[in-house]
Amino acid sequence: MFKTRMTELFGIKHPIMLAGMNWITTPPLVSAVCNAGGLGILATAHCGPEEVRKLVKEVRELTDKPFGINQILIGPNAKDNIEAAIQEKVPVINYSLGKPWFIDQVHAYGGKVVGTIAIAKHGAKAQQLGCDALVVTGHEAAAHGDVATSLVLIPVVASQVKIPLIAAGGFYDGRGLAAALALGAEGISMGTRFTVTKESMAHDAYKQLVIGASEQDTLYSTAFDGMPGRVLKTKAASRMMKGGFPMIEAFKGAKEVKDYMGLSYGKFIAMSFQMLGQEEGHPLWVLARQAAGTRRHLMAIEKGDVDEGILFAGQNVGGIKDIPGVQEVIDRTIAEAEAVLDKIQKERA
Ligand SMILES: Cc1cc2nc3c(=O)[nH]c(=O)nc-3n(C[C@H](O)[C@H](O)[C@H](O)COP(=O)(O)O)c2cc1C
């Protein structure tokens, strides 16, 4: 058993978190992680506030343990989704990209706010704003890590902030958990590992590709959804890298976002210029590119089209070789971390 500042902060049994992943971290997977003693995170960025309320209710029907939502703070529904989560008194609000305006409101009902960062200076800023903990994402991670690896980033952030850190990017077993604790984190967050479990809705074609892959079989580029990100090295991903970012798909994506938001072209362009001034890049393009990437992501995850789709996956695919249940993943991660630390302790004596 590990009692860390992470387990104490959230009131959970094990220092293990399910990373928020749009479409993948659905109520069954979230609740399975919570019921096994970890912290399940429901991704909400792909839906609107009514859907957030519905999903939160579903999680509560499946578990009475603490859980969280993950929301990107730019984009059409960010404000409304956060508001819905606050009204529902969701225990943990995990955000990425953007400035959290809601920390006091969450603290008022006893909730916790967790920022996700991939650059050390953003960690210091999040602490200053009042965040309770940070998810620190290294380069090894599936999807959007930055350039620093977990081995470097975690201790750098740990020496700059006092709030608890949750290490993400490259973790899939107990050796990783023990290493994360040694580097200054209070626990780990896993994405790829939990995507390849019995309870995950990801298509079996995705799961089989992951368990057959080596640590060499991912690609990191802006070609997939416009932001630097890591996917499985499939034929489609290699083609996209050669062809560069698919502008036509991005324009189609931008139009979809505009229509979805019910905006005229004039208003959409005005909003884009307003957003360009913000710290976190160029949201018009982020949205359009994400829409393009999302289409291909869904092709792979839902339909199993691994030829045309893109599949977010971390370098840890090299070590993920089976499709266990969530409870087994968590139990063996804890047992293995304990064994590793015992072995090190004995070797010291
Ligand atoms: C299939 C898949 C889909 C993901 N989708 C999202 C997403 O929608 N939003 C997001 O912020 N991160 C997403 N991620 C990244 C995870 O939140 C997390 O940062 C990452 O998986 C951690 O690294 P790991 O895969 O090495 O554990 C996704 C990861 C995977 C494997």
The ligand as an SDF file (V2000), in Angstrom:
LIG
                    3D

 31 33  0  0  0  0  0  0  0  0999 V2000
   -6.0510    6.5370  -27.1220 C   0  0  0  0  0  0  0  0  0  0  0  0
   -5.6950    7.8040  -26.3800 C   0  0  0  0  0  0  0  0  0  0  0  0
   -6.5160    8.9230  -26.5060 C   0  0  0  0  0  0  0  0  0  0  0  0
   -6.1860   10.0990  -25.8270 C   0  0  0  0  0  0  0  0  0  0  0  0
   -7.0260   11.1710  -25.9300 N   0  0  0  0  0  0  0  0  0  0  0  0
   -6.7540   12.3010  -25.2270 C   0  0  0  0  0  0  0  0  0  0  0  0
   -7.6790   13.4020  -25.2410 C   0  0  0  0  0  0  0  0  0  0  0  0
   -8.7250   13.3250  -25.8460 O   0  0  0  0  0  0  0  0  0  0  0  0
   -7.3480   14.5270  -24.5500 N   0  0  0  0  0  0  0  0  0  0  0  0
   -6.1640   14.6240  -23.8460 C   0  0  0  0  0  0  0  0  0  0  0  0
   -5.9170   15.6660  -23.2320 O   0  0  0  0  0  0  0  0  0  0  0  0
   -5.2940   13.5910  -23.8040 N   0  0  0  0  0  0  0  0  0  0  0  0
   -5.5720   12.4500  -24.4700 C   0  0  0  0  0  0  0  0  0  0  0  0
   -4.7070   11.3910  -24.3970 N   0  0  0  0  0  0  0  0  0  0  0  0
   -3.4650   11.5230  -23.6020 C   0  0  0  0  0  0  0  0  0  0  0  0
   -3.6660   11.0750  -22.1480 C   0  0  0  0  0  0  0  0  0  0  0  0
   -4.5480   11.9520  -21.4780 O   0  0  0  0  0  0  0  0  0  0  0  0
   -2.3260   11.0420  -21.3660 C   0  0  0  0  0  0  0  0  0  0  0  0
   -1.7420   12.3270  -21.3480 O   0  0  0  0  0  0  0  0  0  0  0  0
   -1.3260   10.0690  -21.9380 C   0  0  0  0  0  0  0  0  0  0  0  0
   -1.9600    8.8990  -22.3810 O   0  0  0  0  0  0  0  0  0  0  0  0
   -0.2770    9.7120  -20.8770 C   0  0  0  0  0  0  0  0  0  0  0  0
    0.7480    8.9510  -21.4200 O   0  0  0  0  0  0  0  0  0  0  0  0
    0.7450    7.3380  -21.5220 P   0  0  0  0  0  0  0  0  0  0  0  0
   -0.1330    6.9980  -22.6740 O   0  0  0  0  0  0  0  0  0  0  0  0
    2.1840    7.0250  -21.7550 O   0  0  0  0  0  0  0  0  0  0  0  0
    0.2140    6.7900  -20.2330 O   0  0  0  0  0  0  0  0  0  0  0  0
   -5.0040   10.1800  -25.0400 C   0  0  0  0  0  0  0  0  0  0  0  0
   -4.2100    9.0360  -24.9150 C   0  0  0  0  0  0  0  0  0  0  0  0
   -4.5450    7.8550  -25.5470 C   0  0  0  0  0  0  0  0  0  0  0  0
   -3.6990    6.6230  -25.3580 C   0  0  0  0  0  0  0  0  0  0  0  0
  1  2  1  0
  2  3  1  0
  2 30  2  0
  3  4  2  0
  4  5  1  0
  4 28  1  0
  5  6  2  0
  6  7  1  0
  6 13  1  0
  7  8  2  0
  7  9  1  0
  9 10  1  0
 10 11  2  0
 10 12  1  0
 12 13  2  0
 13 14  1  0
 14 15  1  0
 14 28  1  0
 15 16  1  0
 16 17  1  0
 16 18  1  0
 18 19  1  0
 18 20  1  0
 20 21  1  0
 20 22  1  0
 22 23  1  0
 23 24  1  0
 24 25  2  0
 24 26  1  0
 24 27  1  0
 28 29  2  0
 29 30  1  0
 30 31  1  0
M  END
$$$$
